[in-house]
Amino acid sequence: MELQLTDDEAKRFIKITKEFIKKYKIDISKKSKGSLSIKAKSINREFTLYYFFRNGETHLKFADSKTYLTLVRINIDEKFHKNSDGIIRGNRIEIFSEDEFKAKGDGRTSYKAYSLPFEKIENTNDFFTIFENLLEYTHTQKNGMLFINTSLSAY
């Protein structure tokens, strides 16, 4: 299998400014999962932010909508990811990597995991903080198009 993105393309996709395509309202007072459409107007490319929240577990996956490849994924849980050079346990970030795809050799793993904290991504179980960290890391602007509600607060 040939990888449909390069590291340089993935890095560029992560760094360009993006915006939500339409208004979204997410309720995380209970188990919640879904996806949000995001667009980089400067290159006319769409991305998808998949989210999953359950008490004690959060998964946020920022993917390219054309290739469906993961660019950045954050896992807040007690599970693990097996990199080609070892296991990363607990809260972690997974970032697109051509090298990991080649080293792993399984034809599907195109990202490498790193323990949190990582760069500006905090090691926290707080959904709001980790969500905001991901939006900042991927240069995604809310522009009044995203509302996250719990029974305790609004974001």
N, C-alpha and C positions, 0 to 999 in steps of 0.2 A: 504494500500500500504506500502511496506517495502522499506526503503531507501537503495540504492545500494552502498553507501559509508559511511564511518565513519568519524568523525571529524579528527581523527589521520591520516587516509589515505589522506584526503583532504589537511591537513597541509603538509604532506610529499610530495604530488604531487605539491603543490605550491612551496615548498622550493628546490626541486631538480633542477639541471641545465638542461635546455632544449635548443634546437636549431631549427631553421626553417628548414624544410625538403627540400624545393626548393626555388628558387629565386622568389620574389614577387615585383611588382611595383604597388603602390597605387596612384591614382590621386585624390586628395581631393579638386580640384579647383571648383568642383560642388558637387551635391549630390552623395555620394559614399557609397556602402555597399558591403560586401563580407566576405570571411573567409580565414584564413591562417592556414596551417597545421604545427604543432610543435611536436617534438619528444624528449622524455627523453631516451637517449640511455642506460643509466645505469639501467633502469628497463624495457626497451622495451615497453614503453607506449606512446600513441599518445594523443595529445590535440588539440583543435581548438580555435583559436582566431577569434571571429566574430566582425566585425566593422561596424559601421553605422555613417556617417557624413553628416550633413546638416547644413547650416549656423545657428549657435546658438544652435545646438544640436549634442551631441556625445554620442554614446553608444559603449562600449568595453566589450565583454563578453568572459572570458577565461573559457573553459569547458573541461571536461574529454570526450574524443571521444568514450570511451567504454560505459559509462553510460549516456552520454549526460547531466550530471548534471553540473550546474554552480559552479565553484570554486570561481571565483572573477568576479564581473561585476561592471563597472564604468558607471554611468549615469550623463552626464553634460546636464541638462535641468531644467525646472521649474516645473516638475511633482513631484510625491511623491511615496513613498513605505510605505505600511502599515505593520509594524512589529506587532507581537503579543502583544507587550507592548506599542505601540504608532506609530505615523506617523512621517516619516523622509521626509522633503520637500527639494526640490532643489538639488544641486549637491551632489552626494552620492556614496558610495561604498557598494556593497552587497557581503557578504562573506558566503560561505557554512557553515551551522550550523544544526547539528542533533537536538539540543535543540529547535531551531526555527521551524523545521519541526514538532516536537512533539507538541510544544505549539500552533502553528497555526492550526494544525489539519485539514487542507484542502486537504491533500494528494498530494500537488504539490509544495508548497513553501519550498525550502530547503536552504534558505539563509536569512541572517539578514542584514538590511541596517544600515549604519552609515553615518553621515554627513561628508563631506570633510571640512578641511583636516583630513586625517587618516593615522597615521604612516608616511610613506614617500610619500604618495599620496597627491599632492597639490590640493588646491581648485582653479582651473583655468579653463577658457574657451578655452585655447590654446590647440588645438588638439595634436600638437607635444609634448608638455610638458606632457600631461596626458597619451599619448601613451607610452612615454619613462618611466614614472612613473610605468605604469602597467608592462612593460617588466622587469624593475628592481624588482618590488614586486614579480613577478612570476619567477624570476631567468631565464629569457629567453634571450638568446644571439642572436644578429642579424647575426654575422659572415659574413657580406657582402652580406647577402641574402635578405635584405629588403630595398626597396627604396620607399620613400613617396614624391610625387611631388605636388606642387601647382603652380599656375602661378607666384608666388612670390619667391619660394625657393625650394630647394631639401633637403631631410633629409637622 
